Amino acid sequence: MSISNPPHNSEEATNTLKETEGRRDLKTDAGHKKAYKSSERIGTPILEVKDLCHRYPHLEENALDRINLKVYGGDRVAVLGSNGAGKSTLFKHLNGILRPLSGEVLIKGEKITKKNVRMCRETVGIVFQDPDDQVLAPSVEEDVAFGPINMGLPREEVETRVKEAIKMVGLTGLEERAPHHLSGGQKKLVAIAGILAMRPEVIVLDEPTAGLDPMTSARVLELIMKMNRELGITLLLSTHNVDVVPYFAERILVLHHGKLIADGSPDELFNDPELMREAHLRLPRVAEVFEMLQHEGLDVKIQITAEAARDEILRLISSRQKNAGIE
């Protein structure tokens, strides 16, 4: 295997218990009355955002406005919001690509600064929405090797990490292939492999299934779950495909006009259709069916997965049969 430094911009490329749950009032300019309190855990979060504000020079309003959140090791978090809600802006603060207007971001309790930003980027890797912004080397192998090389690792360690990362994403045999000859889904996998080879503790994925066909999307999502399940990697993912969120996420953050308006489990948030609509989001299709059944007067609870929907329908049928005296 021959690995040379690929022609990336070094600064840009390396960017990449006990629980109590309840509700609290949250007043925002958007007029939302309710949000959800995230599970509270003891210990230092792997990621913490405190009163984060950011404003782009050409805008008069903040793109992020007083964001506060904590993410713990091993979490699987989906970040939802309509276009312009602030998802990508938030993600770019999590390893120092963007600097806050005010507030701070902490990695394992340490504030991101110019001095430690490299370490932070080794801890938190970002996979951008468009793989063409991230996959730039002449070959798959060189692209995946770029991060480990710039970490100053020995050649043997680089080779080991590249081989393992390429195998995990299922691209073995394509090491010498030029990325521009790959499909969109394969490029996305190369981008993920490049981050995996750096062995971060957190991976942030901005719209990882955007532009992919259903089969490729399923493959990418299964890989993401595998990274969490087998490697213990903490995951944050933004997506417009709310139908996959109940299968992926343990927790959802909802952004709207740069504000964090809700933080809770999929069951909590998707059982609040009004909140979703106010954030310009829709419910998963399964949940929409149960909301319509409720409007028809049926005594059903909103379900968010196909399996839970089946069980609720069978419960309803059984209950009606008993009420009708049918054995």
N, C-alpha and C positions, 0 to 999 in steps of 0.2 A: 504494500500500500504506500502510495506516495502522496504526502500531504504538504501543501504549501499554503502560505497565507493568502486567502482569497481577497479580492479587491473590495472589501467593505470599508465603510467609514467606521473606524474602531469605536468611536463614541456612540454611534447610533446602534451598531449591531449588538453590542453587549447589553443594550437595554432590553432588552426583552426580559362522676361528676354529677356535677349536680346542676340541674337546670331549673330555673324558675321563669315561667312565662306569664305575660300579662299584657294589658293594653294601656296606653297612655295617651293623653291629649297632645296634639302637636299643632301649633298655630303656624301657618305659612301664608305667604302672599298669594299662593294658589287657592287658598280657602279650604284646604282639606281639614277636616275635623278630627280624623282618627289616623293613628299610625300604630304600629305594633312594636312592642319592646322586644329586642333580641334576647336570646338566652344569655344569662349572666353566668360566667364561669370564673373560677379562681385561677390565678396565674397570669403570666405575661403573654399577651396576644402576639402572634407572629407578625401581624399587621395592625397598626392602629392609626386612625386619622382623627385629628383634633381640630375642630373649628376651621376646617380647610376652606379657603376662598381662592378663586382664581378668576382672572379677567383677561381676555384677549385685548390687545391694544386697540383694535378697530371697533370694539363693542363698548357700549355704555353700561351694560349690566353684567354682573358676575356670571361666568359660565358655571361656576360652583359656588354655592353660598352656604357657609357654615356647616360643612359636612362633618359628622362625627360617627365613627363606626369602629368596631373591633372584629378581627378575624383570628381564629385560633387554629393551631396546627391540625391538619387533616380535614378541615372544613371543606364542604362543597357549596359554593355560593353562586347563585345566579343574580346578575344585575340587570334589571329590566328598566326600560324607559323608551319613549318615542324618540325619533330623530331629533337631535339637539338637546336632549335631556341632560347630557353631561357625562355619559358613560365613558367614552374614549378619553375625555379630559381627565376624569378621575383615574383611569387606569394609568395614564402617562405620569401621574404623580407618584404612583406606587413603587417606582424604582428610579425616580429622579430625572426622568426625561423633561418634565415640566417642574418649575418651582412655584410654590404657593405665593399668592399675593399676600396672604396672611394665614396663620395656622401652621400646622406641621404634620408630617407623616413619619411614623416610627416603625422601624423594622426590628423585631425582637427587643423592643424597648429603647432602641437607639434612634435618635432623630437623623434623618437623611441630611447630610451636609456634603460640601464639595470634597472634604477629606475622605469620607467613607462611602461615597456614591458607588465606587467600583465594587466594594464588598456587597453593598445593597443589591446591585444588579446581578451578582452571583447568587444571591438568596432569592430574588424575585425576578423571574424571567417573563417576558411579554411576547405573545404571539399576535402579530398585527392582523387586522381584518384582511388586507390584501397581501398575499404571500410574495408578490412581486416587489413589495417594499422591503422585504427581508431576505429573500433568496436571490443572491446576486453572484455567487461564485461560478467558475467554469464547470464544476461537476458537483454532484450530490455529496460525494465524500468530502470535498474541500469545503463545501458550505457548512456541513455538520461539524467539521473540525475547527472552524474559525473561532468559536467561543472558547473551547478548551485551550487552543493555542494562545489566545490572548490572555488567558488566565495564568500563563507561564508554566503549564504542566509539562512534564517530561514527554518525549515523543511516544514512548511505550504506553503511557497512560492515555494520551490523546487517541492513539489507535484503538485501545480497548474501549474507550467511551464512545467513539464513533461507531465501532462495530455493534456495540450493544444498543445504541440509540436507533441505528438504522434497522436492526432486527426487530426492535420493539414496535416500530411504526409500520413494519411489513414491507420495507423497500429493499430487502436483501437482493442483490443481483443488479441493482440500478446504481451502484456506487459511482460508476464512471459516466453515467448519463448526464448530459447537459440539462440543467433545470428548465431551460426554455423549451425543451422538447417534451416536458412532462405535462400531464393534465392538471387542471386546477386543483383537484383533490390531492394529487400526488405532491404538488408544490406545497400545499398546506401541510402535508405530512413531513416534508423536508424541513419546513419552518419549525414544526414541533420537535423534530429530531434534533435540530440545532440547539434548541433550548434544553432538551433532555440531556444532551451531552455535557452540559454545564452542571448538571445535577443540582438544580435549584430546589429549595424547600417549598417555594410557591410558584405556580404558573398561572398567569393571567392571560385569558384568551378573549380577544375582541371579535365577536361574531364568527366563531370558528367554522360554522356551516354555511356562511353566506356564499351564494352562487354555486353551491354544490347540489348534485342530484340526490334524491332520497337515499339511495343505497350508499353513496359515498358519505353523506351526512351521518348515516347510522354507523358507518365504519369509524369516522372521526370521533363520534360521541362515545363509542365503545372503547376506543383507545384512551380517551380522556378519563373515563371511569376506571380503566385498568391502571392508569398512572396513580390515581388516588388509592385504589384498592391494594395494589401490589407494591407500590413504592412509597405510599403514605404522603404523596404530594398534596399540598393544600391548593385548591382550585377556585379561581374566580372566573366566571364566564358571562359574557353579555350575549344576548340573542334576541331576535325578534320572533323566533319560533317558540311561542309559549307552550305549544303542545309537548315539547320534549322536556320542559322544565321540571314537571313532577317526577320524571324518571331520573333526572340528574341531580337536582338540588335538594339539599337539606334545609336551605335557608334562601330567602329572596330579599334583595334590596331593590326598592323602587325609587327611581330618580324622576323628577319632574321639574322642568325649568331650573335645573341646577340645584335643586333641594332634595334631600333624602326624606321622602314623605312616608315610607313604610319599610319595616324591617321585621320579618317573621317567617314562619314556615309556609310552604306551599299551601297546606290545608287552610291555614289562617287567611292568607291573602287572597287566594282564589275563591274563598267563601265570602268575599266582600266585592261583589260585582261593581258596586258604585265607585269604590276606590279605584278599581282597574280602569273604569271608563273615564274617571276624572284625570287619570294619568295618561289617557289616550292609548290604553292597552286593552286587549280583549282577553277573555277567559280562554283556557284550553277548550277545544271543540267539545270534549266530553262534558266539561262543566257547563257549557252553554246549553246542552241538551237538558241537563238536570234543572237549570234555571228556568227553562221553558216549561218543564213538567211542574215545577213549583207554581208558575203562573197559571197553570191549568188546574190548580187546586190539589195536586197530589202531594201526599205526605212523604216527601223524599228529601234527603240531604244532598247537597251538591257534592259530586265526586269528581276527582281530577285525573284518575287513571282508568284504563279499560278494565283492569281486574277489579277495582273497587266499584266501578259502574255495574259490572256483572253481578257482584254480590248484593248491591243495593236493589237491583231489579229483581233478583231472586227473592230477597227479603220482602219486597213489596208484593210480589205474586203470592208468596206463602201467606202473608198477612191477609190478603184479600180472600184467599181460599178458605182460611180459617173463619173469617167473618161471614163467609157465605155458607159455612157448614160443609165445605167440600173436603173430603179426606184425600 
